Amino acid sequence: MNWLVQLVPRTLLWRTFLLLSTLMLAAVLAWVFIYAWFEREPRSLATAQMLISTVNLTRTALVTGDPERRRELLQDLSKREGIRVYPSETGELLEPLAGDILTPRAMFEIKRQLGPYTRVASKREGYPGIFISFTLDDENEVERDEYWVMLPQSRLERSTTREWIGWSAAAMLLALGGAYLIVRRITLPLRRLSKAALQVGKGIQPDPLAETGPEELANVARAFNRMSSDLAQTDADRALILAGISHDLRTPLTRLRLEVEMSPADAATRDSMSTDIDEMDRVIGQFLDFSRLATPNRDGSNASAESAQSVDLYALLYEIVEGYARRNMVVDSDLHPVPLISGHATALRRVVSNLIDNAFRYAGSADAPAQIEVALTKSADAQNPNIVLEIRDHGPGIPAEQRDRVKQPFVRLDAARTGAKGSGLGLAIVDRIIRAHDGRFQLLGRDGGGLIARITIPTVAATGTPAPAKKKSKKSRWNDTQMPDSQFPS
């Protein structure tokens, strides 16, 4: 049954059109069967009566006519009416008449009026026609001289029925064409609405929908335009507030940092205060990043972001991992070359850095440093190939019911990630950047404990082949194809 389900169209246009077409076809077929049912019996009786009359007239002409002029009579019937008379012969080959021409009731009427021994055939000795047997003497049933009356099959052709079916088929096609235009007129605004809704879901303000057409569709378009405008205004106001507050806080933080450095307090106190100031500066940076991502242009780009370019994720991740190695931060990696994609290298670098920083911050401690793994590969699905990037850790993880919630702005789960700091915007920024690349960001549990941050990007945007591997680093065990579980020394 799965193959039958797959044959059902997925779009509203073709589903509605298929439903209307099925109903219309069923209605036409019902009328055809009704017409055939109520027309068949009367037509069959009329055909039987015509055959009976033809046989009676022919027999009467032969019986009452001059025997010496019977040949002339038979020639005249053949010439004027197409009726021929043949004597019946023993062992002659006959083919019965089709049942749709003469119903049982019509055959009963023929035998009732012409005699119980009357036979009807469609072929005699291979010659086509309508053959009806009769005798000149009905009283002598022992020695019966049997003859055949043959009428041309054209007498029984149902030209009227075929024409009626033809006109019905033409009307059906015309009705189907009209139904398609009507359904398309209804579904076209819905398709535009669906496309606009997807743009809103990606944070893009779509062009206003046309508020025309039927009242119901016009009201839907008007309400959607108002909603889209309100959402855009809300995002713009929020971004403006975040940008203003974040910008205004940077100046006093700079003064605080200078005062801490000049403070007579001991070194441990100054380091603690500097760490708090750095954390506050990082949070403000996240606010600024989120405010830039909150108001994309109509085409989905961001005014402050670089233009799309070919990005080699293989080389990009190698540089990021090497950067952590230079800071004596251990990162295991398993990277495989993948096709280039069209995207924003800076934004993707920010995504990976945010996820690795989160893993270091939440999945480790002073006694047990975090074990971070970065993997890059191409999915094995040939029909829907994707690039898969995973950042894995062995920390406390996040409860399954909370994994989608933490991707929302300003959401933090202290119970899941103890000692959490920050604004709760890191994962929201990651999610928005990945959705802007038509990708998918998932948080998954890991066997044995831990969290997997999986990023899936379709290869539809692939624009070339991976760049050659960079020069080997002294801090990593690197080969030409991958970094299999290579660990940078601390």
Secondary structure, DSSP 4 states (H G I P E B T S, - for coil): -HHHHHHS--SHHHHHHHHHHHHHHHHHHHHHHHHHHHHHHHHHHHHHHHHHHHHHHHHHHHHHS-GGGHHHHHHHHHHHT--EEEE--TT--EEEPPTTTS-HHHHHHHHHHH-TT--EEEEETTEEEEEEEEES-SS-SSS--EEEEEE-GGGG--HHHHHHHHHHHHHHHHHHHHHHHHHHHHHHHHHHHHHHHHHHHTT--PPPPP--SSHHHHHHHHHHHHHHHHHHHHHHHHHHHHHHHHHHHHHHHHHHHHHHHT--S-HHHHHHHHHHHHHHHHHHHHHHHHHHHTS--TTS--TTSPPPEEE-HHHHHHHHHHHHHHTT--EEEEE-----EEE-HHHHHHHHHHHHHHHHHHS--SSS---EEEEEEE-S-SSS-EEEEEEE--S----GGGTTGGGSTT---TTTSTT--S-S-HHHHHHHHHHHTT-EEEEEE-TTS-EEEEEEEEGGG--S-PPPPPPPPTTS---SS--TTEE---
